[in-house]
Amino acid sequence: MTQKTAMKILVVEDGEIDQTVAKHFLTELGCLADIATSGHDALKIIENSTYDLIFMDLQLADIDGFNVAKRIHGMGQQVPIVILTAFGKPSIKKRALALGLEDFISKPLTLESCQRVLSKYRNKLA
């Protein structure tokens, strides 16, 4: 993937405001962003599409983000998953990393936090 190719990102988030903010920031940073409004929605989308990166909320109404991530990896998807959470406790970050999840962003999501993560993964994908 070259620097000029837009990263394709799936945002798994059930909060409408958080969806809007994430899509706005990612679009502003030159990415193509799709939204999954639930864990089940994310799993259906992943069956038919590929992504360069997934932003995964931990507190989904139907399935928690850890279990959605496990299922995505169980489907053979090797896509990096970045956890989004309002609960930035070290134990949550430790659990995320132990499950093979790539990174961690504490909410509220900011343009700077998106940019930091995207810079890291653009370099890995280039």
FIKEMI-720799 format. One record per residue: residue number from 1; x, y, z of N, C-alpha, C, CB in turn; residue in three letters. Coordinates in nm, 3 decimals, decimal comma. Glycine has a CB too. Example, Ala and Ser with C-alpha at 12.3 -4.5 7.8 and 13.67 -1.06 7.14 Angstrom:
REM residues 2
i; n.x; n.y; n.z; ca.x; ca.y; ca.z; c.x; c.y; c.z; cb.x; cb.y; cb.z; aa
1; 1,319; -0,569; 0,780; 1,230; -0,450; 0,780; 1,320; -0,330; 0,780; 1,131; -0,447; 0,905; Ala
2; 1,285; -0,225; 0,708; 1,367; -0,106; 0,714; 1,290; 0,003; 0,787; 1,408; -0,060; 0,572; Ser
END
This chain:
REM residues 126
i; n.x; n.y; n.z; ca.x; ca.y; ca.z; c.x; c.y; c.z; cb.x; cb.y; cb.z; aa
1; 0,085; -0,117; 0,000; 0,000; 0,000; 0,000; 0,090; 0,124; 0,000; -0,096; -0,001; 0,122; Met
2; 0,062; 0,218; -0,085; 0,141; 0,340; -0,090; 0,077; 0,447; -0,003; 0,155; 0,390; -0,233; Thr
3; 0,156; 0,549; 0,027; 0,107; 0,659; 0,109; -0,015; 0,726; 0,046; 0,218; 0,762; 0,131; Gln
4; -0,024; 0,726; -0,088; -0,132; 0,796; -0,155; -0,262; 0,717; -0,157; -0,092; 0,829; -0,295; Lys
5; -0,256; 0,589; -0,128; -0,376; 0,507; -0,125; -0,447; 0,529; 0,008; -0,341; 0,357; -0,146; Thr
6; -0,576; 0,556; 0,000; -0,653; 0,579; 0,122; -0,666; 0,450; 0,202; -0,793; 0,637; 0,088; Ala
7; -0,643; 0,460; 0,331; -0,665; 0,344; 0,418; -0,815; 0,321; 0,431; -0,599; 0,366; 0,559; Met
8; -0,854; 0,196; 0,429; -0,995; 0,159; 0,447; -1,012; 0,111; 0,591; -1,040; 0,049; 0,342; Lys
9; -1,098; 0,182; 0,665; -1,113; 0,155; 0,808; -1,258; 0,126; 0,841; -1,062; 0,275; 0,890; Ile
10; -1,277; 0,023; 0,925; -1,410; -0,006; 0,979; -1,414; 0,045; 1,122; -1,443; -0,160; 0,972; Leu
11; -1,512; 0,128; 1,151; -1,534; 0,178; 1,287; -1,653; 0,102; 1,344; -1,559; 0,335; 1,288; Val
12; -1,630; 0,027; 1,451; -1,736; -0,048; 1,516; -1,774; 0,031; 1,641; -1,691; -0,197; 1,552; Val
13; -1,888; 0,097; 1,633; -1,929; 0,192; 1,737; -2,081; 0,203; 1,735; -1,863; 0,332; 1,714; Glu
14; -2,144; 0,188; 1,852; -2,290; 0,197; 1,855; -2,343; 0,335; 1,894; -2,344; 0,095; 1,950; Asp
15; -2,258; 0,425; 1,935; -2,301; 0,560; 1,970; -2,300; 0,650; 1,848; -2,211; 0,618; 2,079; Gly
16; -2,414; 0,713; 1,819; -2,425; 0,795; 1,698; -2,327; 0,911; 1,697; -2,566; 0,847; 1,685; Glu
17; -2,309; 0,978; 1,808; -2,216; 1,090; 1,813; -2,074; 1,041; 1,789; -2,225; 1,164; 1,948; Ile
18; -2,036; 0,932; 1,855; -1,902; 0,876; 1,837; -1,880; 0,829; 1,693; -1,880; 0,759; 1,934; Asp
19; -1,984; 0,776; 1,629; -1,974; 0,736; 1,488; -1,944; 0,857; 1,400; -2,104; 0,667; 1,442; Gln
20; -2,020; 0,964; 1,423; -2,005; 1,086; 1,344; -1,866; 1,146; 1,362; -2,112; 1,189; 1,382; Thr
21; -1,820; 1,153; 1,486; -1,688; 1,209; 1,516; -1,579; 1,125; 1,450; -1,665; 1,217; 1,669; Val
22; -1,585; 0,994; 1,466; -1,483; 0,906; 1,409; -1,480; 0,918; 1,257; -1,508; 0,760; 1,449; Ala
23; -1,596; 0,913; 1,194; -1,601; 0,922; 1,047; -1,546; 1,057; 1,001; -1,747; 0,902; 0,996; Lys
24; -1,581; 1,164; 1,070; -1,532; 1,297; 1,034; -1,379; 1,303; 1,042; -1,594; 1,404; 1,126; His
25; -1,322; 1,260; 1,155; -1,177; 1,264; 1,172; -1,106; 1,178; 1,068; -1,139; 1,219; 1,313; Phe
26; -1,155; 1,057; 1,048; -1,089; 0,965; 0,955; -1,097; 1,016; 0,812; -1,152; 0,826; 0,964; Leu
27; -1,211; 1,072; 0,774; -1,226; 1,129; 0,640; -1,132; 1,249; 0,624; -1,372; 1,171; 0,615; Thr
28; -1,126; 1,332; 0,726; -1,036; 1,448; 0,723; -0,891; 1,406; 0,707; -1,053; 1,532; 0,851; Glu
29; -0,858; 1,289; 0,759; -0,721; 1,238; 0,751; -0,697; 1,153; 0,625; -0,689; 1,155; 0,874; Leu
30; -0,793; 1,155; 0,532; -0,776; 1,090; 0,403; -0,811; 0,944; 0,397; -0,639; 1,106; 0,361; Gly
31; -0,889; 0,896; 0,493; -0,926; 0,754; 0,497; -1,067; 0,733; 0,444; -0,916; 0,700; 0,641; Cys
32; -1,095; 0,611; 0,404; -1,230; 0,568; 0,372; -1,282; 0,496; 0,495; -1,235; 0,475; 0,242; Leu
33; -1,388; 0,546; 0,555; -1,438; 0,489; 0,681; -1,579; 0,436; 0,664; -1,433; 0,593; 0,793; Ala
34; -1,598; 0,311; 0,703; -1,731; 0,250; 0,711; -1,766; 0,237; 0,859; -1,736; 0,111; 0,639; Asp
35; -1,895; 0,236; 0,887; -1,944; 0,225; 1,025; -2,022; 0,096; 1,041; -2,032; 0,347; 1,062; Ile
36; -1,989; 0,022; 1,147; -2,070; -0,091; 1,193; -2,133; -0,046; 1,324; -1,984; -0,225; 1,210; Ala
37; -2,265; -0,057; 1,334; -2,336; -0,005; 1,451; -2,350; -0,106; 1,565; -2,471; 0,042; 1,410; Thr
38; -2,299; -0,226; 1,544; -2,306; -0,329; 1,649; -2,199; -0,434; 1,620; -2,448; -0,395; 1,655; Ser
39; -2,178; -0,521; 1,716; -2,084; -0,631; 1,696; -2,130; -0,725; 1,586; -2,066; -0,707; 1,824; Gly
40; -2,259; -0,758; 1,585; -2,312; -0,846; 1,480; -2,299; -0,782; 1,343; -2,459; -0,880; 1,508; His
41; -2,325; -0,653; 1,335; -2,310; -0,579; 1,209; -2,165; -0,587; 1,161; -2,354; -0,431; 1,227; Asp
42; -2,071; -0,568; 1,252; -1,929; -0,575; 1,216; -1,893; -0,712; 1,159; -1,841; -0,545; 1,339; Ala
43; -1,941; -0,817; 1,223; -1,909; -0,952; 1,175; -1,965; -0,977; 1,036; -1,964; -1,056; 1,273; Leu
44; -2,085; -0,927; 1,008; -2,144; -0,942; 0,874; -2,063; -0,864; 0,771; -2,290; -0,893; 0,872; Lys
45; -2,024; -0,743; 0,806; -1,946; -0,659; 0,713; -1,811; -0,724; 0,683; -1,925; -0,517; 0,772; Ile
46; -1,745; -0,776; 0,785; -1,613; -0,837; 0,770; -1,618; -0,961; 0,680; -1,556; -0,875; 0,907; Ile
47; -1,730; -1,030; 0,678; -1,743; -1,148; 0,591; -1,729; -1,111; 0,444; -1,877; -1,215; 0,614; Glu
48; -1,767; -0,989; 0,408; -1,773; -0,949; 0,267; -1,676; -0,839; 0,226; -1,910; -0,906; 0,235; Asn
49; -1,601; -0,786; 0,320; -1,511; -0,674; 0,289; -1,379; -0,692; 0,363; -1,576; -0,540; 0,328; Ser
50; -1,276; -0,627; 0,311; -1,148; -0,626; 0,379; -1,114; -0,483; 0,419; -1,037; -0,687; 0,289; Thr
51; -1,044; -0,471; 0,529; -1,007; -0,341; 0,584; -0,859; -0,340; 0,619; -1,092; -0,307; 0,708; Tyr
52; -0,804; -0,220; 0,619; -0,665; -0,203; 0,660; -0,653; -0,193; 0,811; -0,605; -0,079; 0,595; Asp
53; -0,763; -0,151; 0,876; -0,761; -0,125; 1,019; -0,905; -0,124; 1,070; -0,689; 0,010; 1,051; Leu
54; -0,925; -0,168; 1,194; -1,056; -0,161; 1,259; -1,042; -0,083; 1,388; -1,113; -0,303; 1,285; Ile
55; -1,131; 0,013; 1,408; -1,145; 0,082; 1,536; -1,263; 0,017; 1,606; -1,166; 0,239; 1,519; Phe
56; -1,240; -0,044; 1,722; -1,341; -0,125; 1,790; -1,376; -0,069; 1,927; -1,294; -0,268; 1,804; Met
57; -1,500; -0,025; 1,944; -1,548; 0,017; 2,075; -1,561; -0,107; 2,163; -1,684; 0,093; 2,064; Asp
58; -1,523; -0,095; 2,289; -1,536; -0,209; 2,381; -1,678; -0,226; 2,433; -1,442; -0,192; 2,497; Leu
59; -1,750; -0,118; 2,450; -1,882; -0,121; 2,514; -1,994; -0,119; 2,411; -1,897; -0,004; 2,610; Gln
60; -2,010; -0,227; 2,337; -2,118; -0,239; 2,240; -2,240; -0,299; 2,309; -2,075; -0,326; 2,118; Leu
61; -2,357; -0,266; 2,259; -2,481; -0,313; 2,322; -2,502; -0,463; 2,308; -2,599; -0,240; 2,261; Ala
62; -2,456; -0,523; 2,197; -2,488; -0,664; 2,173; -2,376; -0,759; 2,213; -2,521; -0,683; 2,029; Asp
63; -2,253; -0,730; 2,175; -2,138; -0,815; 2,205; -2,025; -0,719; 2,245; -2,097; -0,908; 2,081; Ile
64; -1,950; -0,752; 2,349; -1,843; -0,659; 2,383; -1,732; -0,666; 2,279; -1,787; -0,690; 2,524; Asp
65; -1,658; -0,557; 2,267; -1,556; -0,545; 2,164; -1,449; -0,652; 2,168; -1,491; -0,413; 2,174; Gly
66; -1,415; -0,702; 2,288; -1,316; -0,809; 2,298; -1,366; -0,934; 2,225; -1,286; -0,842; 2,447; Phe
67; -1,493; -0,969; 2,246; -1,548; -1,089; 2,181; -1,564; -1,071; 2,031; -1,683; -1,124; 2,242; Asn
68; -1,600; -0,951; 1,987; -1,608; -0,926; 1,843; -1,469; -0,942; 1,781; -1,665; -0,783; 1,814; Val
69; -1,369; -0,886; 1,847; -1,232; -0,898; 1,797; -1,188; -1,045; 1,789; -1,135; -0,819; 1,887; Ala
70; -1,220; -1,123; 1,892; -1,185; -1,266; 1,891; -1,251; -1,337; 1,772; -1,229; -1,333; 2,023; Lys
71; -1,377; -1,304; 1,748; -1,449; -1,366; 1,635; -1,389; -1,325; 1,501; -1,598; -1,329; 1,639; Arg
72; -1,351; -1,199; 1,488; -1,289; -1,153; 1,364; -1,159; -1,228; 1,341; -1,262; -1,000; 1,369; Ile
73; -1,077; -1,240; 1,443; -0,952; -1,316; 1,429; -0,981; -1,463; 1,402; -0,865; -1,303; 1,556; His
74; -1,088; -1,516; 1,461; -1,128; -1,654; 1,437; -1,173; -1,680; 1,295; -1,238; -1,692; 1,531; Gly
75; -1,212; -1,574; 1,224; -1,251; -1,584; 1,084; -1,129; -1,583; 0,992; -1,345; -1,469; 1,047; Met
76; -1,011; -1,574; 1,051; -0,889; -1,571; 0,973; -0,848; -1,432; 0,927; -0,904; -1,658; 0,854; Gly
77; -0,917; -1,331; 0,972; -0,884; -1,194; 0,936; -0,760; -1,150; 1,014; -1,003; -1,098; 0,964; Gln
78; -0,662; -1,099; 0,945; -0,538; -1,055; 1,008; -0,533; -0,902; 1,023; -0,418; -1,103; 0,928; Gln
79; -0,645; -0,838; 1,015; -0,653; -0,693; 1,021; -0,619; -0,642; 1,162; -0,794; -0,645; 0,980; Val
80; -0,538; -0,537; 1,173; -0,510; -0,479; 1,304; -0,636; -0,418; 1,364; -0,399; -0,373; 1,294; Pro
81; -0,656; -0,441; 1,492; -0,773; -0,388; 1,563; -0,726; -0,296; 1,674; -0,861; -0,503; 1,620; Ile
82; -0,781; -0,173; 1,671; -0,750; -0,072; 1,771; -0,871; -0,056; 1,860; -0,711; 0,063; 1,704; Val
83; -0,852; -0,074; 1,989; -0,961; -0,063; 2,086; -0,990; 0,084; 2,116; -0,927; -0,139; 2,216; Ile
84; -1,119; 0,117; 2,119; -1,166; 0,249; 2,162; -1,243; 0,230; 2,292; -1,255; 0,320; 2,052; Leu
85; -1,207; 0,304; 2,395; -1,280; 0,289; 2,520; -1,274; 0,415; 2,604; -1,226; 0,172; 2,599; Thr
86; -1,378; 0,438; 2,679; -1,381; 0,548; 2,775; -1,314; 0,506; 2,905; -1,526; 0,594; 2,801; Ala
87; -1,286; 0,377; 2,919; -1,227; 0,324; 3,041; -1,081; 0,291; 3,016; -1,305; 0,200; 3,090; Phe
88; -0,993; 0,388; 3,033; -0,852; 0,372; 3,000; -0,770; 0,307; 3,110; -0,793; 0,504; 2,969; Gly
89; -0,828; 0,213; 3,180; -0,757; 0,145; 3,288; -0,645; 0,057; 3,231; -0,854; 0,059; 3,371; Lys
90; -0,532; 0,050; 3,302; -0,422; -0,036; 3,255; -0,465; -0,182; 3,236; -0,306; -0,031; 3,354; Pro
91; -0,558; -0,231; 3,317; -0,601; -0,371; 3,304; -0,673; -0,396; 3,172; -0,693; -0,409; 3,421; Ser
92; -0,746; -0,295; 3,123; -0,814; -0,310; 2,994; -0,712; -0,312; 2,881; -0,917; -0,197; 2,972; Ile
93; -0,615; -0,222; 2,888; -0,511; -0,219; 2,785; -0,433; -0,350; 2,786; -0,415; -0,100; 2,808; Lys
94; -0,401; -0,401; 2,904; -0,327; -0,527; 2,916; -0,407; -0,642; 2,854; -0,296; -0,558; 3,065; Lys
95; -0,537; -0,647; 2,883; -0,622; -0,753; 2,826; -0,628; -0,742; 2,673; -0,765; -0,746; 2,885; Arg
96; -0,642; -0,619; 2,623; -0,647; -0,598; 2,478; -0,519; -0,647; 2,411; -0,669; -0,448; 2,446; Ala
97; -0,406; -0,611; 2,466; -0,280; -0,652; 2,407; -0,258; -0,803; 2,419; -0,165; -0,578; 2,472; Leu
98; -0,304; -0,863; 2,530; -0,292; -1,008; 2,547; -0,375; -1,084; 2,445; -0,334; -1,047; 2,689; Ala
99; -0,485; -1,023; 2,400; -0,570; -1,086; 2,299; -0,519; -1,064; 2,157; -0,712; -1,033; 2,311; Leu
100; -0,406; -0,996; 2,145; -0,351; -0,971; 2,013; -0,406; -0,848; 1,945; -0,375; -1,089; 1,926; Gly
101; -0,475; -0,765; 2,020; -0,526; -0,642; 1,963; -0,410; -0,543; 1,956; -0,646; -0,584; 2,047; Leu
102; -0,409; -0,464; 1,855; -0,290; -0,389; 1,818; -0,263; -0,263; 1,898; -0,298; -0,354; 1,678; Glu
103; -0,368; -0,191; 1,932; -0,346; -0,060; 1,992; -0,469; -0,022; 2,073; -0,316; 0,047; 1,883; Asp
104; -0,465; 0,096; 2,131; -0,562; 0,137; 2,230; -0,578; 0,288; 2,222; -0,519; 0,092; 2,372; Phe
105; -0,701; 0,338; 2,211; -0,727; 0,481; 2,216; -0,831; 0,506; 2,323; -0,774; 0,536; 2,076; Ile
106; -0,799; 0,597; 2,415; -0,897; 0,637; 2,516; -0,989; 0,742; 2,457; -0,827; 0,692; 2,644; Ser
107; -1,118; 0,728; 2,488; -1,215; 0,828; 2,445; -1,208; 0,946; 2,538; -1,358; 0,769; 2,441; Lys
108; -1,243; 1,063; 2,495; -1,301; 1,092; 2,364; -1,195; 1,087; 2,255; -1,370; 1,229; 2,364; Pro
109; -1,237; 1,039; 2,139; -1,151; 1,032; 2,022; -1,114; 1,174; 1,981; -1,220; 0,956; 1,906; Leu
110; -0,989; 1,194; 1,946; -0,944; 1,325; 1,900; -0,878; 1,309; 1,763; -0,844; 1,390; 2,001; Thr
111; -0,867; 1,419; 1,693; -0,798; 1,417; 1,565; -0,654; 1,370; 1,584; -0,802; 1,557; 1,499; Leu
112; -0,592; 1,417; 1,693; -0,453; 1,381; 1,720; -0,437; 1,231; 1,749; -0,401; 1,462; 1,839; Glu
113; -0,532; 1,172; 1,824; -0,520; 1,029; 1,854; -0,540; 0,946; 1,727; -0,622; 0,987; 1,962; Ser
114; -0,632; 0,990; 1,642; -0,650; 0,920; 1,514; -0,525; 0,931; 1,428; -0,771; 0,977; 1,438; Cys
115; -0,470; 1,050; 1,423; -0,351; 1,074; 1,343; -0,233; 0,989; 1,391; -0,314; 1,222; 1,346; Gln
116; -0,217; 0,978; 1,523; -0,109; 0,897; 1,579; -0,121; 0,751; 1,535; -0,111; 0,906; 1,733; Arg
117; -0,242; 0,697; 1,548; -0,263; 0,557; 1,512; -0,248; 0,537; 1,361; -0,402; 0,510; 1,558; Val
118; -0,306; 0,626; 1,284; -0,298; 0,612; 1,138; -0,153; 0,620; 1,090; -0,381; 0,720; 1,069; Leu
119; -0,074; 0,710; 1,147; 0,067; 0,721; 1,109; 0,140; 0,589; 1,134; 0,136; 0,836; 1,187; Ser
120; 0,113; 0,530; 1,248; 0,176; 0,402; 1,284; 0,140; 0,293; 1,183; 0,132; 0,359; 1,426; Lys
121; 0,012; 0,282; 1,146; -0,031; 0,174; 1,058; -0,005; 0,203; 0,911; -0,178; 0,148; 1,079; Tyr
122; -0,005; 0,328; 0,871; 0,032; 0,360; 0,733; 0,175; 0,314; 0,709; 0,018; 0,512; 0,705; Arg
123; 0,263; 0,334; 0,805; 0,402; 0,290; 0,792; 0,411; 0,138; 0,784; 0,485; 0,341; 0,908; Asn
124; 0,330; 0,068; 0,862; 0,332; -0,078; 0,859; 0,276; -0,133; 0,728; 0,253; -0,135; 0,976; Lys
125; 0,175; -0,065; 0,671; 0,110; -0,113; 0,550; 0,181; -0,071; 0,422; -0,031; -0,065; 0,547; Leu
126; 0,267; 0,029; 0,433; 0,334; 0,082; 0,313; 0,431; -0,017; 0,252; 0,408; 0,211; 0,346; Ala
END
